[in-house]
Amino acid sequence: MNSAPETLQSVFDQTFADIGKAREAFAPQLTPRESGTVSSVSTGVAHVSGLPGVGFEELLKFPRGIFGIAFNVDEDDIGVVLLGDYAKLQAGDAVERTGRVMDVVVGDTLLGRVITPLGQPLDGKGAIAETARLPIERPAAAIMDRAPVTVPLQTGLKVVDALIPIGQGQRELILGDRRTGKTAIALDTILNQRGRDILCVYCAIGQRASAVAKLVANLQEQGAMDYTVVVVTEGNDPPGLAYIAPYAATSIAEHFMEAGRDVLIVYDDLTHHARAYRELSLLLRRPPGREAFPGDIFYIHSRLLERATHLSEERGGGSLTALPIIETEAQNISAYIPTNLISITDGQIYLSPSLFELGVLPAVDVAKSVSRVGGKAQRAVYRAVAGDLKLAYAQFEELETFSRFGARLDDDTRKTLEHGKRIRSCLQQPEFAPVPVPAQIAVLLALSAKLFDTVPLEKMKDAENAAQEAAAKIPTEVSARFDTADKLSDEDRQAIIDIARQALAPFQPAPESPAESEPKPADEK
């Protein structure tokens, strides 16, 4: 008799429980939202009061679609770096927390696109389909997640691949005075990655719009935009955008690297990045240090470049190679920012204005350039000739300076000078003309065998082109070893030299006839 009422009671309890859950599901979820007020606005920065729970580098939302990053988090004041047009803000405007840090869209949809650090398209090709987003500030890979740098990144430039090799996962600094061809080296390196399954990210920091447009046009003309992402901030953009640009570009590159792909990133250039950060720091009343740069300028570049690495096989085996560019003033490589970056990176390529003025392009000063990874990331076939060439070139440069004083030279010194002139001529290279590995090897072996020494200097370019074309005759079984760790045998080396000798035969001077070589008798009086 009591079972029926108990059953009804349990049904009523379950019904009321279901109704309560339904009401909770439909009730609006009210979350507390912090808001603050703009105290003051200046060039590129704002000071905000309120927002007691804000975190360092948290993204803040301002009116009229402007965002900012919390940089100085003090007890009564928050210094914010603005990422939009600061002229649209004024004191008294409301500020809201977003609860997240600055992030950027990543993925294959960015390939072939020109974007801002905020992910906004600049190429007129429509909106970018978002597949994933990553924070622009991310911790670098742990030491145990990294693998040694052993695979070369071929630049297509003979002077770099032979004498200053770059490895996949390396950080190689490019520095020099204004207009010495720094961007040209980075651009040629990007062009040489076509067909090599290496993606490229080019980050223009504070560049002129015309210069960026010209570079993008060159990439499109050479067919390199298919595997390249271009991240752009122009000179008239807010300094906050210039500051976040390299970090956003690195996150885009890291997404590809963590997917097991090899990536090349170019920062052009970190001089503008350092100046933008100095401007922001001084506006936020941070104490200036050497050359008015704040003390943490070293840290912002080291935590950026430390993200370039070669991941272990357990992490996918991808790599991120960084080519930061820095501008020196009056060849002063001992200034604050250049010395910082030289100490952070794994080597540097120094471009000399003196060589540039002489028409030696690329104007790489071999004596001041170095790759600390060195032969570890260079093919064995290059190592067989690079050491002798670098030594011979260094001797030539010393003797060339000495010979300008008009001293009398013996035959051995003259031969060293003539050999050095041929090395310098062969290391020159026009822009947008990367040289494949077999052609480089043919020329370098011909140089080491001194086959060019008897070629007149005015015929050197034609002779070098002939040697490069003759590289197609190298046997397949020999050229297959160029991309491996195998050393060339003496027979292989001699076969390549013989091919180069045949190609250079038409450029050798005609031998003197016996009648011309005999001394003529003196005229009778």
Phi, psi and omega in degrees: 000330183273351184290324182295311178299323180295323178295316178297322181294319180294323177296316179298317180298317180295321180296314180296325178295318179296320179297320179297319178294321179296319179295321179294323181293323182271348181290139178295136180274102182270116178249141179295138181235123179275141176222150179228191184225141176287122178274317180203157180229133173225190187297102173084354181225161175218151175250132187235140173250155185093203179054063184295337183261010185294147179252164179295133180064022174284145180279128180246146182253126178252168176296163177061034172070024181259138178243162178210166180243128178290115185253307176258112180252091178259176184293318185247357186210144178238120175272123187243131172272121184274144181248019179214194183287106182293342181292343180275354181255159177208162179299139181100347178293149180279148179231138180236147173282149174254343180076013180217164177267170180294133179226173184217150178288141180228166176129175182293342179294346180275344182297131181084006184251157174244119187226167171270169176298342177273000180086012180274134182288144177240002187258004178070020181260015178091179183292157180263127179288122182273123176251329179199161177226148177228147174298147180284333177256114180226147178293145178290159180298143179293158182302319183287348177268003184255156178238157179298152177273108185231347183258129182285150169256105184286124179268343186081357178261122185299318183294328181279310184296329183271317190253334182227066188295146178245136179254157178288117186106000181271163173240107184245118183279138173246118183222155181167172179291176178299142174056053173242004175097026181293312180295327181298322178295316179296320181294317178297325178294319177297316181297328183285351180274358179297128181080004181255004181060039175240122179276154184231144174233121178250122182248110177266119185248110176065030182274160174292142181299323181294322180293320179293319179298320179294318180295317179296322178297320178295320178297319179293318181295325181271002178075025183264348181290343180297333182237022186232143170245132180246120177252125192234133160232133182266169184297333181265007176284158177302147181299335178298322178293320177296327180290318184276348186304308183294330179290319177296317179297324180292322177296322176299317180290323181296327178301317178292318182298317182289346174273006177090016182255160177264134187228144173243130178236137180242127175255111185235099351229165185281353171296313178295326178295315179296321179292322177296319179292323176297318179299314180296318183294318180292324177293330178271010175066030173281144185293131178282155178237228182294132181053031177068007175277142177292160185295337183267015179296328177295320184292322183293329178276325181291321180287340175284308186283340178292344180283347176280127184193176172246114183284153178289167180297328178295332179265008177111342176076011178287167180219153176229110179260129184250133173239082175286143179246139179224144181255127176261164179241122179055041176061025183270091180276358178263012176289173190297304184292314177302318180292324175303309185288328176297323181284336181278322188275174183260022180148171180214149173249112183261129179256126185265127176295332178295315177294323179298318180292332178279355180085014177274100185238134356293145188276054183278123174274103185296329183292327182261001180258146183205151171237113185287342172284321171061221184294349178299331181246033181234141179296151182299328182293329176286318183299334181293337184239340188294319183299313180295321181294318182294320178295315180297322180291321178295319177297320180298316182296322178293315181291326179298317177296319181292322184290343180290345180277002175081021180288154176285135185245139176278176185296319180297320179294319178298319179296321178296319179295316180294321178295318179296324178296323179290324177297313179300319180296319182288333180279349175286152186200133178288161179289152179062030180225063178297144184256127179293164186299311181302320179294322177297316182296319180299317181290317183293320178292323176295324177294313182296329177276002177060034177287337180275349189297333181264001178276130177302145184300325181290346179254007187296319182296315178295322180293319179295318177299322178296320179294322179293319179294326180290344179298338178294342180273355179296131181305144183300320182293336177279313181294335178295335181277354179295327184262018179237177179274002182287141177275153176282137175284167178298325179293318178298315180300315181293326179296319179293319179296321179295321177297317179293324180296319178296322180291330183268355182302318180295346184260000178281146179293148180293137179293146180287144177286156181303325181294323181285332183281338180285141179291140179278141179293152180291148179296138178284141179278000000 
